[in-house]
Amino acid sequence: MSIIEMSKTVTLNEASAVAETSTIGAATMDSTATTVTFKEKKGGVVIADGKTSGIKIVSRDNMITDAGGTVALTLTEKTTGIHLEDNVISMTGNETEAVVITDETNLQHQEAGINKKAISTNLNLGISNELDSPQEIVFIDSSVGGYEELANGVLPGRKVVILDSSLDGFGQIVRVLEEHPQVLSIHIVSHGTPGSLFLGNSEFNLNSIDSSNTQTLELKALSVKNILLYGCYLAAGPCGREFIEKVHQLTGANIAASARLTGGKFLGGDWELEFVRGELEVVLPFTKEIQRTWGYVLSAFEDRPAVYQIREGVLKELNPLTREFIDIGDTGIASINAAGLNRADNYMYAMERVTGTSHRLVRIDSTGTVEYVTSSGGTSSNSADAFTLTTANSSKPAAGDVDDKGYLWVVFKSEDEDSINSSVYRIKLTDPSHVSTGEINTIWTNVDWHEIAEDVAYVNADGKDYLFGVNSVGRIFEIDISAAAVDQDVNTITQLVPDMSSSVNIRDANGNSTTNRLIGDFISFDPITGVERSNFEAAWTGSEGGLYVSKNGQAYNMANFSPDEQPDRAAEELVSNTDGQNIRETDGVSTSDLSSVFHIPLIDLNGTETGDKNLDDVDYDAGTFTEGDPAVDIVETTTGTVPNPENPSNPVFNNGLIIKDYINISDPDNITTATNNNNSGVVSAGDRLATATVTLTNAYDGDELLVSSATVADGASTTVGSITIARAGTGNTAGTNNIALTLTPTTGTTASVDDFNAAIKAIQFKNTSEAPNNTNRTIQFVLTDADGNTSDEIFGPDSGGRKHTTTVAVQAVNDAPVLDLDGNNSSTATGSDYKTTFTEGGGAVAIGDSDVSITDADDINIESATITLGSRPDGDTVESLLVNGTLPGTISAGAYDSSTGVITLTGSATLSQYQAAIAQIQ
């Protein structure tokens, strides 16, 4: 066998699609070979794919956008007995194609191909597909796991465009559509959360689109008729629906979007676009096979405050209202640890321990699904593709977090229980092979092996970057990582020196420090290594800079954990739950740039608990207020177990209205003696609220928010316990704007959550109108604590202004019209009756006075009237009713029925016309 090697450099520029042509003879190409060829299709680039036996093809037409450059391409030919055409499908010009959007920063020398992120699609024989003027384009973000496989599963007749996840995705879409103005429908596949779609390195959400947004206007100008959005939960909830409505309004296009988990069916996903605005019949662009077999879902973590925990590979989230961890999904890898949430893309990154010295980088989505991160920053379902760290000593990834610069920091604890053999690594998540990834020189002289924390949280304190945790002896562990600059070679970073504080005591309920020392639970004693204690396996933080750690289900707030030795550092018991922890197999993860759930005032309007303990189930359905009935409660006021009609085996437990506020930084009413110097908060000063607002946002005539069953007039106030409830003045009246009640402490500046709870429960809704509008009423609640944190922060910055909401359905009752035969009672009759006298031999007399009146609270028209001559002592033939003259409008009278004494008026007419008609009856 002979091997012939040749290489050539091809210049790619704006002026030419491709510079020259190579010819392959009767040979096969190895998995790294690349060549440039026309094969009767201008601009074709053939790239060998190491994962398959065939050669795949990427169109050159759109490979380079507004950029030039030089790429070195290497061709390796091996002489074999197999003819090339047995392995390569000829290009016919009718293939389904994939396009890579890139720029000059990606045009660099690579022997294995055009671009590390270059995407190719398998060619299918027999496809008839005109791609020069496509009517549909499928955009797939390269951050999506298995995007190559998904691109291969696009049906014929659709152009496929792969979005570079490191660039502005929306801009890429607009540029492609400018090149294809004839396109009518676009499909966008990327990760989503309610009201937010991740596109490249940016988000497409309520905050990024408005009537002045240039890209949104460009999209509208391109006259795309149909936009189909595939992203988990994108259209779910109020903010999801508002987002889709806004896209529909601003673009004028028909919109369809996912409201549930999108993707692989065996992962719980589906391919339905449940929410549609406009006239659109959804036709999926993917084959049935790829819908069935694609092993991914499109779910990033929501952009909202959260506390997560990974225990033995199971992803959980803390429900701070019930204090219990909710299982989200099993990663299937028990050895995952040292995790952190990357706020740049809202995915968790962690290390999987393969052997003592081999550790893979993984990415975890919001369902607990794991993908392996490649050395180029992409993802793969194949563990062989994973970026792998090799530690010098046998170690376990014990602690980790992601900083605000996109680096995962990992503390590896040596398995020989010698701190000097432990190590600290940082990994650039967008490009793990970068020189800024690797082990950083670390000096362990200040801590021994047992004093290395089992988890750390990234915190910016005193203008520096730190990793903070608590070790098994209950001391605050810290590493100053400020010396590590972005993209700096790890070999040039100033050495790190882990350190720890002296012992920490636990405060009592009044905020006073005690002699009760914070320390791990005793596990065992070894005469050589000493006492082994349980560790604080999970560490969390928030934008307020707090540090929260957990040991076997008991969470603590670490007060005064500043890098400077604080004499009044202390631990405060925060929340406890039944979810234990496993040594070096439990990890805490949090949203470090958003307020912690422990600092936000929390409210659950319905107070219900079911088996799933749904975190999002915090709104309240007040049911129906029926006209004329008593007022209805606007929050849950009852407690106890009630049947669950949707799941009889899982009854609902009502706690009633729940309000929590764990930590306040400020203490304006001197509730506690504790003080803090680093904004870490005081637990014993928690449960303090400053204000609450209850707003009926769409009030109609007759609507009222009653307090203790009484109306509060505009500008007036009343009290419930120690809370004053005031109604705003002019402009907050039913039928004009809204009705807003503001709750404040009667004395002082704060009051307990119990005080506010009782006051809110005293508020009810009622409508006093005889003809209430049937529109559902919306009542919104906002709590503000002593630090100015508000309850709506729990929904995150991209929620579209979502607030805790109660919905009241209003049902009008069809009131009967009221007839008065003698309006001024001039006939001496009382009430609504009329009195007159018929004289024998005289003329007929009217049955009503000239001032007959009809009122109807529900309508302005009457459809019919029945008049009955009830008492006829002289017989049916001599006593009767008749109509005097022509009836007004469309009213007509039936013939008098002498057997029943009835005459009937019919025909829809106004109240006044029927008044006149009745006055004509004699």
C-alpha positions, 0 to 999 in steps of 0.5 A: 500500500502506498500513501500519498500526502499533499497539502495546499493553501486555499485563499477564501475571500469575498470576491471568490467562492473558492479559489481552486479545485482539487481532484480525488482519484480512486482513493479513500480519505481518512477521518482527518482529511479535507479537500476543496472540490466543485463536483459540479456545485460551485463553492462546495467544501468536502469535509471528512467526518471522523464520526462516520465512514462517509464524507459530509458536505458544507456549502461554501456559498455562505461559509464566509460572511463579510470576511476574508482569510486564508485557511490551510487545507490538508489532503491525505490519500491512501491507496486501497482497493476500494473505489472512492465512489463507494464511500462518497455520495456525489453532489447533485446540487440538490442536497439538504445543506448546512451553512456556518455563519462565521467571521474573520476571528474564526478563520485560522489555520487548522489542519483538520478542517475549515473551522472547529465549529464547522457543521456538516450534514449527511447527504440523502440519496434521492432528495429533490430540494431547490436551495437557491431560493428556499421558502423555509429556513431552519436556524439551529443554534450550535449550543444545542446538543446534537445539533449536527444530528438534528440538522441531518434530520431536516426534511428536503426543501428547507435550508439549514443554517447553524448559528454560531453560539459565540456570536449574536444569534439574532444578527446572524438570522437577519443577515441570512434573511437579507440574502434570501428575501423570498423566505416566508417561514423560519424555524428557530431551534435553541434553548429556551425558558419562559419568555426567553430564547437563547440565540448565540451569545445573547437572549431574545426576550421581553427586555430585548424586543420593543418597538424601537429595537433595530433587529426586530424592525429588520425582521418585520421589514424582511416580510417573514410570514411565519416564525416557529420557535422551538425552545423549552417552555418558551411560551409557558406562563404569563411572561411566556405568553406575553413574549409571544404576543409581543413578537407577534405584534412587532413583526406582524408574523404568525408565531408558534412556540413551545410551552412545554419541554421540547425535544426527545420524547424519551426524555419527556419532551415533545415537538408540539408548538402549543402556543400559536398567535395568528393563522398558522398551521404548524408543519414540523421541518424534521423527519419522524425518525429524528423526532423519535430518536433525537436524544436531547431537549432544549432546556436551559435553566430559567433566569431567576433566583434559585438554590440548587443541589446535586446529590449523588448525581440527582439535580434538586432545587430548594423550594424556600417556601416549604424548605424542601428540595424538589427532585428535578432530574437524575444525571445518571452520573453519581460522581458529578461534583464541583458544579457551578451555574454559568450565567452566560448560557444558563447551564451548569458545568461540573466535573465527572470523576472517571478515575483518580486522575481523569476527570471529564467536563460535563454540562447539565441542563434544567432537566438534569440531562448531561452532555459532555463538553468538548475541547472546543467548547461544544457539546457531545453525547459521546464521553470520548469527545469530552474535554478531560483534565488529568490531575497529577495525583489521585483526587476527587473534584470536591468544590467548584463554582463558575465565576462571572467571567465564564470560568469553572473553578475546581478544587481537587482534594487528593485521595491520600488525604495530604493537602499538598497533593490537592490542586486548583484548576480553572477551565474556560468554558467556551474554549477548554483547550485555551491556555487559560485553562489548567492547574494554578500553582497553589500553596497549601501551607495554611490549611491541612487536608481536612480543612479544605472545603467540600464546596465553594461559592464564587463571591466578589468581596471588597472588590476582589474575587474569592471562592468561599466555603466552610470546612469540616471544622466549621471555619470559613475557607477562602481562596483569593482568585483575583490574580487570575486575569481573563485569558491569562496563561495559567502558568503565569498566574500568581500562586494561590494561597488557600486560607481559613478563619478561626472558629465560628460560633452560632448565634441564638434566636435573638442574634447574640453570639453563643459558645455553641461552635459551628463544626461538622458532625463526628464520623470517626477517629484515626490515630494517624489522620485524626478526627473525621467530621462531616463537611458542609457539602453545599455552598450558595451565594447571591448578588447581595454577597451572602454565603450560605452553607449546608450540613446534612440538611441544616443550612446556615447563613454565614455572617461577617465572612469577609476576607478580613478576619472579622471578630464578630463572624458568626453562623445563623441557622437558616432553614432545615430539611430532610434531604441529607448529603453525601461526602464529596458527592453533594454540591450546591449551585446558585444564581450568584448575580441575582438576589438570593432566595433567602433575601427576597420576600416570598409569598405563596397565595394559595399555600398548597402542597402536593407531591410535586411541590411545584415552585411556580404554583404560587398564584391563586384562583379565587373561583367565581364571584356571582352577582349578589353573593358575599365577597370572596377571599383573594388569597387562601385562608383555609388550612388542612387536607382537601381532595385533589380532583386531578389526582385523588391519590395525592391530596392537597394540603392547604397551609393558607397564605404563606409569606417568608422573609429569611434574611434582612441586612438592615435592622431599622427597628432594632429587632436584633442585637446582631450587626454585620459588616459585609452585607451578609444579612441577619437571620434573626432580623428576618421576617420583617416587611416594610410594605405590601401592595394589593392592586386590582389592576382591571377594576370595573364599575361596582368592584370593591376590595373590602377590608374586614367586610367594609369598603375603604374609600379613596384616600381613607385607611383602616387598620388590621392588627398592627397594619394600616391599609390605605386606599389611594385617592383619585384615579384608583376607582372602579371603572376608571383605573384600578383599586390599590391598597397599600399596607404599612406598619401602624408604628415603626417602619417594619412589621412581621410577616405574620402581621402582614399575613393577617392583614392580607387575609382580611382583604376580599373582592366584591362587586356591587353592580346589578350588571357586573362586567364578566371579565376576569379580574386580576389582583396583583401582590408585591411585598417589600422587605426592610432592605427594599427587596421585592417579592416579584424578584423571585420571577427573575429579570426577564419575567416581563413584570410578572407578579404574584396574581389572584384571578377572580371570575365574575358571573353576572345574574340576569336580573328580571326587568322591573315594571311599575304601572303607576310611576307617581302612585297618582292612582292611590295604589301603592308600590308598582300597582295601578288602580282604576275604575271601569263603569258599566256601559262606559269605554275601556280603561287602560290597565296602567297609568300614563307614567308606566315605567320599566327598568332593567339592570341588564339590558336596554331592550325587552323581548316580550310581555304577557298581560293576564286578566286574572279575575273575570267574575262576569265570564270570559265572553264579556271581559277582555283585553285589547290594544288601543291604537298602533303599537310602537316600533316592532312590537305586535300583539297576539289575539286575546285568548278568552279562555286564559285571559292572556294577551301577549306582546312580542318583538324586541324593542326599547324599554320606553317603547314597551312602556308605551305599549303597556299603557295602550292595553285596555 
